[in-house]
């Protein structure tokens, strides 16, 4: 037997086979695998929903979301930004993105007066997006808040534009109806609102052509996996329901280490007045049967913060010691997150400076400079 000849023939055949394969599949030889080529080949599995949960009104969270949008817009070519705002508000923002003036957004923010979204940081967020990320497309998935103002005005805009038979008109009417159902018919039912938010989110996401999205301005509770706390009905959160539908493509991140579900006594970090403070969480209270304006509130104590805020101007609002779920001592500072009946959040700050009201020790609300 001539084993060397057999080996040589095998080698020759192997080389010929490899050469043929390279001719048939030229893309497999000499090509460089890049992030784009991987994404194109993987198809739908690479689609992502990036959910970020904020504490409404915190400038640090707003600024962080702007940084994240710059990252996804620039590096991953994302263009669709989902907002915890009504459909018609987002659509009006899309119109404004093509306008030369700021009339539309100024009217929108006038309508938001008195809510946690009415902040200079939020307004600057949108103006920066228009200037630096002009291809952004907004999608509103919340119920029809401001349906008597922004909603009605956008409906008039569509009529004047001859779009009464359009999908935009139909969905605007639907969003306005959702607002009426929430505020008028249900008396502010949290579970109803979440049902409609999920439906709206699914509709907007499924309308896209295999594109990834990022969210902005969603409250931490909505963007967390698991259940809402008991005083919000203990139902499955929006993020969890989206995860159930879409699976692992749903990514959730809290912009603070704190979400509405944090365990009592957990140390956290809050940014107040541009400074980072260690904060201890003391749980929440259901206010739905006690006030007409609020559903609930949660309490944090800002550690070693009194000297920083002892001279801040007061609002005149008081919160007695006996309203707190923990012992209060003079020289302490507190952050209290109120959830309004429209589902928005509002952070308020109190200090215990020795004030007595009707023989009751009380804290006083102060303004953050």
C-alpha positions as CSV (number, residue, x, y, z in Angstrom):
1,X,0.0,0.0,0.0
2,X,1.2,3.5,-0.8
3,X,-0.2,5.5,2.0
4,X,1.6,8.7,1.1
5,X,-0.1,8.8,-2.3
6,X,-3.6,8.3,-0.7
7,X,-2.8,11.1,1.7
8,X,-1.7,13.4,-1.1
9,X,-4.9,12.7,-3.0
10,X,-7.1,13.4,0.0
11,X,-5.3,16.7,0.4
12,X,-5.8,17.6,-3.2
13,X,-9.5,16.8,-3.0
14,X,-9.9,18.8,0.2
15,X,-8.3,21.8,-1.3
16,X,-10.5,21.5,-4.4
17,X,-13.6,21.2,-2.2
18,X,-12.8,24.2,-0.2
19,X,-12.1,26.2,-3.4
20,X,-15.6,25.2,-4.8
21,X,-17.3,26.2,-1.6
22,X,-15.6,29.6,-1.7
23,X,-16.8,30.0,-5.3
24,X,-20.4,29.1,-4.4
25,X,-20.4,31.2,-1.2
26,X,-18.2,34.2,-1.9
27,X,-19.6,36.1,1.1
28,X,-18.0,33.5,3.5
29,X,-14.4,34.1,2.4
30,X,-12.4,37.2,3.2
31,X,-15.4,39.2,4.6
32,X,-15.2,41.0,7.9
33,X,-18.1,40.4,10.4
34,X,-19.4,43.7,11.6
35,X,-22.1,44.7,14.1
36,X,-24.3,45.7,11.1
37,X,-23.9,42.4,9.3
38,X,-24.8,40.5,12.5
39,X,-27.9,42.6,13.0
40,X,-29.0,42.2,9.4
41,X,-28.6,38.4,9.5
42,X,-30.2,37.9,12.8
43,X,-33.5,39.6,11.8
44,X,-36.4,40.0,14.3
45,X,-34.4,38.5,17.2
46,X,-32.3,41.6,17.4
47,X,-35.3,43.9,17.9
48,X,-35.4,45.6,21.3
49,X,-37.7,47.6,23.6
50,X,-35.6,49.7,25.9
51,X,-37.8,50.8,28.8
52,X,-36.4,53.4,31.3
53,X,-38.3,54.3,34.5
54,X,-37.9,57.7,36.1
55,X,-39.2,59.7,39.0
56,X,-41.2,62.4,37.2
57,X,-39.8,65.9,37.5
58,X,-36.2,64.9,38.4
59,X,-33.8,66.8,36.1
60,X,-31.1,64.2,36.6
61,X,-33.4,61.5,35.2
62,X,-34.5,63.7,32.3
63,X,-30.9,64.5,31.4
64,X,-29.9,60.8,31.6
65,X,-32.7,59.9,29.2
66,X,-31.4,62.5,26.7
67,X,-27.9,61.0,27.0
68,X,-29.4,57.5,26.3
69,X,-31.4,58.7,23.3
70,X,-28.2,60.3,21.9
71,X,-26.5,56.9,22.3
72,X,-29.2,54.9,20.6
73,X,-29.9,57.5,17.9
74,X,-26.3,57.9,17.0
75,X,-24.9,54.4,17.5
76,X,-27.9,52.1,16.7
77,X,-29.9,54.3,14.4
78,X,-33.0,54.3,16.6
79,X,-35.6,56.8,15.6
80,X,-38.8,55.9,17.5
81,X,-39.1,57.3,21.0
82,X,-42.1,56.2,23.1
83,X,-43.4,58.6,25.7
84,X,-45.7,58.3,28.7
85,X,-47.9,60.9,27.0
86,X,-51.1,60.7,25.1
87,X,-51.2,59.8,21.4
88,X,-52.3,63.2,20.4
89,X,-49.5,65.0,22.3
90,X,-46.9,62.9,20.7
91,X,-48.4,63.5,17.2
92,X,-48.5,67.2,17.9
93,X,-44.8,67.0,18.9
94,X,-44.1,65.4,15.5
95,X,-45.8,68.3,13.7
96,X,-43.7,70.7,15.8
97,X,-40.5,68.9,14.9
98,X,-41.0,70.2,11.3
99,X,-42.1,73.8,12.3
100,X,-39.7,76.8,12.5
101,X,-41.3,78.2,15.7
102,X,-42.1,76.9,19.1
103,X,-45.8,77.8,19.3
104,X,-46.9,74.2,19.4
105,X,-44.6,73.0,22.2
106,X,-45.2,76.1,24.2
107,X,-49.0,75.5,24.0
108,X,-48.4,71.8,25.0
109,X,-46.4,72.8,28.1
110,X,-49.0,75.4,29.0
111,X,-51.5,72.5,29.1
112,X,-49.1,70.6,31.3
113,X,-49.0,73.3,34.0
114,X,-49.6,71.8,37.4
115,X,-48.3,68.3,36.5
116,X,-45.0,66.7,37.2
117,X,-44.0,67.0,33.5
118,X,-44.2,70.8,33.6
119,X,-40.5,71.4,34.2
120,X,-37.8,73.4,32.4
121,X,-35.7,70.3,32.1
122,X,-38.5,68.5,30.2
123,X,-39.0,71.5,27.8
124,X,-35.2,71.6,27.2
125,X,-35.3,67.8,26.5
126,X,-37.6,68.3,23.6
127,X,-35.9,71.4,22.2
128,X,-32.6,69.5,22.2
129,X,-34.1,66.6,20.4
130,X,-35.5,68.9,17.7
131,X,-32.1,70.6,17.3
132,X,-29.7,67.6,17.5
133,X,-31.8,64.5,16.7
134,X,-34.3,65.9,14.1
135,X,-35.3,62.4,12.7
136,X,-36.9,61.4,16.0
137,X,-40.5,60.2,15.8
138,X,-42.5,60.4,19.0
139,X,-45.1,57.8,20.0
140,X,-47.6,58.5,22.8
141,X,-48.9,55.5,24.7
142,X,-50.6,57.0,27.7
143,X,-54.3,57.7,28.0
144,X,-55.8,61.0,26.9
145,X,-54.6,63.3,29.7
146,X,-55.3,67.0,28.7
147,X,-58.0,65.8,26.3
148,X,-59.9,69.0,26.8
149,X,-56.9,71.1,25.8
150,X,-54.2,69.5,23.8
151,X,-56.5,66.7,22.5
152,X,-59.2,69.1,21.3
153,X,-56.6,71.4,19.7
154,X,-55.0,68.6,17.8
155,X,-58.4,67.4,16.6
156,X,-59.1,70.9,15.3
157,X,-55.7,70.9,13.6
158,X,-56.5,67.6,11.8
159,X,-59.9,69.0,10.7
160,X,-58.2,72.1,9.3
161,X,-55.7,69.9,7.5
162,X,-58.5,67.9,5.8
163,X,-57.6,64.7,7.7
164,X,-60.9,63.8,9.3
165,X,-60.8,60.4,7.5
166,X,-57.2,59.6,8.6
167,X,-55.9,57.1,11.1
168,X,-54.5,60.0,13.1
169,X,-58.0,61.4,13.5
170,X,-59.4,58.0,14.6
171,X,-56.7,57.4,17.1
172,X,-57.0,60.9,18.5
173,X,-60.7,60.4,19.1
174,X,-59.9,57.1,20.7
175,X,-57.3,58.7,23.0
176,X,-59.7,61.5,24.0
177,X,-62.3,58.8,24.8
178,X,-59.7,57.0,27.0
179,X,-59.2,60.2,28.9
180,X,-62.9,60.6,29.5
181,X,-63.3,57.0,30.6
182,X,-60.4,57.4,33.1
183,X,-61.3,60.7,34.6
184,X,-65.1,60.7,34.3
185,X,-66.4,57.2,34.0
186,X,-64.0,55.3,36.3
187,X,-63.0,58.0,38.7
188,X,-59.3,57.4,38.1
189,X,-59.1,53.6,38.0
190,X,-55.4,52.7,37.9
191,X,-56.0,49.2,36.5
192,X,-58.1,50.7,33.6
193,X,-55.3,53.1,32.8
194,X,-52.7,50.4,32.7
195,X,-54.9,48.2,30.5
196,X,-55.2,51.1,28.0
197,X,-51.5,52.0,28.2
198,X,-50.5,48.4,27.4
199,X,-53.0,48.3,24.5
200,X,-51.6,51.6,23.1
201,X,-48.0,50.5,23.5
202,X,-48.7,47.3,21.6
203,X,-50.5,49.1,18.8
204,X,-47.6,51.6,18.3
205,X,-44.9,49.0,18.6
206,X,-46.6,46.5,16.2
207,X,-47.1,49.2,13.6
208,X,-43.3,49.6,13.2
209,X,-41.3,47.6,10.6
210,X,-39.1,45.4,12.8
211,X,-37.5,48.5,14.5
212,X,-36.2,48.9,18.1
213,X,-37.5,51.6,20.3
214,X,-36.6,53.5,23.5
215,X,-39.0,55.0,26.1
216,X,-38.9,58.3,27.9
217,X,-40.8,59.8,30.8
218,X,-42.4,56.5,32.0
219,X,-42.7,56.3,35.8
220,X,-40.5,53.9,37.6
221,X,-43.5,51.7,38.6
222,X,-44.7,51.2,35.0
223,X,-41.2,50.3,33.8
224,X,-40.5,47.8,36.5
225,X,-41.0,44.0,36.3
226,X,-43.4,42.4,38.7
227,X,-46.6,43.9,40.3
228,X,-47.6,47.3,41.3
229,X,-47.7,48.0,45.1
230,X,-50.9,47.2,47.0
231,X,-52.1,50.8,47.1
232,X,-52.1,50.8,43.3
233,X,-54.0,47.6,43.0
234,X,-51.2,45.0,43.0
235,X,-51.8,44.3,39.3
236,X,-49.1,43.2,36.9
237,X,-47.0,46.2,35.7
238,X,-47.0,47.5,32.2
239,X,-43.4,46.3,31.7
240,X,-44.3,42.8,32.9
241,X,-47.2,42.6,30.5
242,X,-45.0,43.7,27.6
243,X,-42.4,41.1,28.6
244,X,-45.2,38.5,28.6
245,X,-46.1,39.4,25.1
246,X,-42.7,40.1,23.5
247,X,-40.3,38.1,25.7
248,X,-36.7,38.9,26.3
249,X,-36.6,41.8,23.8
250,X,-38.1,43.9,26.6
251,X,-35.3,45.4,28.6
252,X,-36.1,47.5,31.7
253,X,-33.9,49.9,33.7
254,X,-34.7,52.2,36.6
255,X,-32.9,55.5,36.3
256,X,-32.5,55.4,40.1
257,X,-31.7,52.5,42.3
258,X,-35.2,53.3,43.7
259,X,-38.5,52.1,42.3
260,X,-41.9,52.2,43.8
261,X,-41.4,48.6,45.0
262,X,-38.3,49.2,47.1
263,X,-38.3,47.5,50.5
264,X,-38.8,49.7,53.5
265,X,-35.5,50.7,55.1
266,X,-33.5,50.3,51.9
267,X,-30.8,52.9,51.4
268,X,-31.0,54.7,48.1
269,X,-29.5,57.7,46.3
270,X,-31.6,60.7,45.3
271,X,-30.4,63.8,43.4
272,X,-31.8,67.0,44.9
273,X,-30.7,70.5,44.0
274,X,-27.9,69.1,41.8
275,X,-26.4,67.1,44.7
276,X,-26.4,63.4,45.5
277,X,-27.9,62.3,48.9
278,X,-28.1,59.0,50.6
279,X,-31.8,58.4,51.2
280,X,-33.6,55.8,53.3
281,X,-37.0,54.6,52.0
282,X,-39.9,54.2,54.5
283,X,-42.7,52.9,52.3
284,X,-46.0,54.3,51.0
285,X,-49.5,55.3,52.0
286,X,-52.8,55.0,50.2
287,X,-54.5,58.4,49.9
288,X,-57.3,57.5,47.6
289,X,-59.9,57.6,50.4
290,X,-58.4,60.6,52.2
291,X,-58.0,63.3,49.5
292,X,-59.5,64.2,46.1
293,X,-56.2,65.1,44.4
294,X,-53.8,62.2,45.3
295,X,-53.8,58.4,45.1
296,X,-50.7,57.7,47.2
297,X,-47.4,59.0,48.6
298,X,-44.0,57.5,49.5
299,X,-41.4,58.7,51.9
300,X,-37.6,59.0,51.9
301,X,-35.4,60.6,54.5
302,X,-32.4,62.5,53.1
303,X,-29.5,61.7,55.3
304,X,-27.3,64.6,56.6
305,X,-29.1,67.1,54.4
306,X,-30.6,69.6,56.8
307,X,-27.7,72.2,56.7
308,X,-28.0,72.3,52.9
309,X,-31.7,73.1,53.0
310,X,-32.3,74.9,56.3
311,X,-32.5,78.3,54.6
312,X,-34.4,77.4,51.5
313,X,-37.6,79.4,51.0
314,X,-40.8,77.8,52.3
315,X,-44.1,77.3,50.4
316,X,-46.3,77.6,53.4
317,X,-47.5,73.9,53.2
318,X,-47.2,71.8,56.3
319,X,-47.0,68.1,56.9
320,X,-47.3,67.1,60.6
321,X,-45.0,64.5,62.2
322,X,-47.9,62.1,62.7
323,X,-48.4,61.9,58.9
324,X,-45.1,60.1,58.5
325,X,-44.7,56.3,58.7
326,X,-41.6,56.6,60.8
327,X,-40.3,58.7,63.7
328,X,-39.4,62.3,62.8
329,X,-36.8,64.4,64.6
330,X,-35.9,68.1,64.3
331,X,-33.1,68.6,61.9
332,X,-34.2,66.1,59.3
333,X,-35.2,66.5,55.6
334,X,-37.7,64.4,53.7
335,X,-38.6,63.7,50.1
336,X,-42.2,62.7,49.5
337,X,-43.4,61.4,46.2
338,X,-47.1,62.0,45.6
339,X,-49.0,60.0,42.9
340,X,-51.8,62.2,41.5
341,X,-55.2,60.8,40.3
342,X,-54.2,61.4,36.7
343,X,-51.3,59.0,37.2
344,X,-48.5,61.6,37.3
345,X,-46.0,62.0,40.1
346,X,-44.9,65.0,42.0
347,X,-41.9,65.1,44.4
348,X,-42.1,67.4,47.4
349,X,-39.5,68.3,50.0
350,X,-40.0,68.9,53.7
351,X,-37.7,69.9,56.6
352,X,-38.2,69.5,60.3
353,X,-37.0,72.8,61.7
354,X,-38.9,73.0,65.0
355,X,-42.2,74.4,63.6
356,X,-45.3,73.7,65.8
357,X,-48.8,74.1,64.4
358,X,-51.8,73.8,66.7
359,X,-49.6,72.2,69.3
360,X,-48.5,69.5,66.8
361,X,-44.9,69.2,65.6
362,X,-44.8,69.6,61.9
363,X,-42.5,69.7,58.9
364,X,-42.6,72.5,56.3
365,X,-42.4,72.2,52.6
366,X,-39.5,74.1,51.0
367,X,-38.5,75.0,47.5
368,X,-35.5,73.6,45.7
369,X,-33.4,76.4,44.3
